[in-house]
Amino acid sequence: MNATLENPAGVADELAALVSSATLLRRAEPMAKHTTLRVGGPADVYVEPASEADLASVLKFCGARNIKFFILGRGSNLLVRDAGFRGVVICLAQPVFSKIEITSERMVCGAGARLKHVAVEARRNGIAGMEFLEGIPGSIGGALRMNAGAMASATFDIVESVRVMDFAGEVREFAPRDMAVEYRSCATLKKYIALGAVLRGKPDSMVEIGQRMTAYSEKRWASQPAAPSAGCAFKNPPNIGAGRLIDEMGLKGTRIGGAMVSLEHGNFIVNDNKATAQDVLNLIAQLRAKVKAASGITLHTEVEIIGD
Ligand SMILES: Cc1cc2nc3c(=O)[nH]c(=O)nc-3n(C[C@H](O)[C@H](O)[C@H](O)COP(=O)(O)OP(=O)(O)OC[C@H]3O[C@@H](n4cnc5c(N)ncnc54)[C@H](O)[C@@H]3O)c2cc1C
């Protein structure tokens, strides 16, 4: 799916004719509006499908035309380049994809559901094990793809099954054992779109769950900046945190344009509201080069970089 879009207006018109009127379609949609880092140029076409049928239609259309597409969650692990994205960005942000249904200790969550809502609903229903999701500003879809984690837990610790759509629009279900899952990645979801997942926790008292959530939140906000960011810029190399490595090298506060290494956390690059994507990319390159030169360690980005 590597073709660039030569006629975005025509593509948007053709897509509009294929999907229901409830599907949202926009042209030249600024991605800075859809990422927590608040940088990124326009997507040629931006789509929020109103149903699985409409999502399947968009995917089949992109496949038939060899049009590049990207699945966007809440954009909290994303750096979109300043020139934007030549293709179709698909976001499962409509309510039909964000439902959370609960039966005893199982939560059936749509891919668009916010992790914070999942954690809050789990507490309200006395389900323990989801507390760590509380402070991660992503969606279930993004958390599955990234195997997001915090406080010594990760998403796939609590996943019982994942419902997916392939790029031809066919729906199937996976057990986690049949998926390629590792630290901060589920490679299977490079080839499928997560529609939702069944999460399983354990019964516990609302009070104790609430206490753990409060403790996690306090721990997080004691070390994490409030300024716009995409979370951790780098994956942790073996045996040392990337943030600690950057901190120990005295690189906190390093700035390029409007992008700066957070003073609170060495692995966060923050936007002072004037940063461009290029500022952030340059800062990432500089940090990688300095860390490599000083320690021999190659840092790999955790944040996903897309666009032209
Ligand atoms: C302040 C802050 C704190 C953070 N703290 C943490 C933390 O503690 N732990 C942690 O792990 N991360 C953390 N993150 C990073 C980020 O929140 C997580 O990686 C999150 O899971 C990304 O979800 P998202 O919906 O925003 O995905 P996006 O950023 O939109 O997308 C990320 C990836 O997921 C893919 N994707 C999204 N939806 C789907 C879908 N339905 N099907 C298939 N693929 C999909 C995208 O294509 C992309 O490849 C933090 C980020 C910020 C800004």
The ligand as an ORCA input file, in Angstrom:
! r2SCAN-3c Opt
* xyz 0 1
  C       1.672     11.877     28.634
  C       1.815     10.485     28.050
  C       2.019      9.398     28.878
  C       2.177      8.129     28.355
  N       2.391      7.089     29.210
  C       2.538      5.844     28.703
  C       2.773      4.732     29.572
  O       2.821      4.849     30.781
  N       2.936      3.515     29.006
  C       2.863      3.314     27.651
  O       3.012      2.179     27.198
  N       2.639      4.356     26.812
  C       2.476      5.602     27.289
  N       2.247      6.636     26.442
  C       2.218      6.392     24.985
  C       0.803      6.098     24.414
  O      -0.206      6.689     25.234
  C       0.531      4.602     24.288
  O       1.443      3.984     23.406
  C      -0.894      4.329     23.772
  O      -1.177      2.966     23.863
  C      -1.098      4.788     22.328
  O      -2.486      4.716     22.062
  P      -3.166      5.662     20.993
  O      -4.599      5.291     20.909
  O      -2.893      7.081     21.292
  O      -2.420      5.193     19.670
  P      -1.778      6.084     18.506
  O      -0.684      6.911     19.057
  O      -2.858      6.778     17.766
  O      -1.185      4.936     17.579
  C      -0.112      4.153     18.051
  C       0.009      2.916     17.154
  O      -1.138      2.109     17.325
  C      -1.744      1.847     16.053
  N      -3.182      1.714     16.262
  C      -4.028      2.587     16.845
  N      -5.271      2.091     16.863
  C      -5.203      0.864     16.268
  C      -6.163     -0.137     15.966
  N      -7.454      0.003     16.262
  N      -5.735     -1.268     15.360
  C      -4.421     -1.425     15.023
  N      -3.471     -0.511     15.264
  C      -3.872      0.631     15.884
  C      -1.380      3.037     15.207
  O      -1.490      2.737     13.815
  C       0.049      3.259     15.653
  O       0.868      2.311     15.013
  C       2.097      7.928     26.953
  C       1.858      9.020     26.111
  C       1.722     10.286     26.658
  C       1.466     11.451     25.736
*
